Amino acid sequence: MIPKPIRPLATVAAVITGGLITLNLASTATIKVIRFASEAKRRKVALPCGVGFAEEKGFINANCAMEMPP
């Protein structure tokens, strides 16, 4: 049992700690949603592998990895 004079201090500390944990969880969820949305948008507009200058010049192999031509 917490002594009477310390009880309000413990209550305030618990409320502040709970608020910080809540803010941390909310910001983490928001960041994940924003990353997911931007990644989905990037995938939608990104060119497929092998399109463009690098493929024309022979810098991209069958695995879509960049390499120098022989």
N, C-alpha and C positions, 0 to 999 in steps of 0.2 A: 504494500500500500504506500502511496506517495504522501508525504507529509503535507498538511494543509497549506503552508506558505509557498511551497514549490509547485503545487497543483496548477495554478494559472500559467506559470512559466512552462511547465511540461505540456499543457494544452496548446499554447501558442507554438511551441517547437513542433509538436505533432502536426498542427495545421499547416505550418510553413513547409515542413518536410513533405507532407501529402500533396501540397500545391506544386512543389518543385517536381515531384515524381509525375504528377499529372501533366504538367507542362512538357516534361521530357518525353513522355509517351506520345503526346499530341504532336509535338514537333517531329519526332521520329516517323510517325505515321504519315504526316504531311510530306516530308522529304521523300519517303518511299513512293508515295502516289505521284509526286512531281517527276521523280526519276523514271517511273514506269511509263508515264504519259510521254515524256520526252523521248524515251527509247522507242516506244511504239511509233511516234511521229518520225523518228530518224529512220527506222526500218521501212516505213511506208515510202519515203521519198529517196532513200539511198539507191544508188545504181547497183545492179547485180555485179557479181564478180566478173572481171574480164572485159568490162565495157570501157572503152576509151583508149587513150594514148598508150598506156602501159601494155595492154593486150596486143595492140597493133604492132608494137615494136618488139614483142616477144619477151617481155619482162615478167609475165605471169604464167605459171605452170598450171597443170591440171588440178592441183589442190588449192588454187587461188592464192598461192604464196609468191611473193616477189623474189625473183632471182635474176641474175645476170645471164644474158644469152651466151651461148658458146662462141 
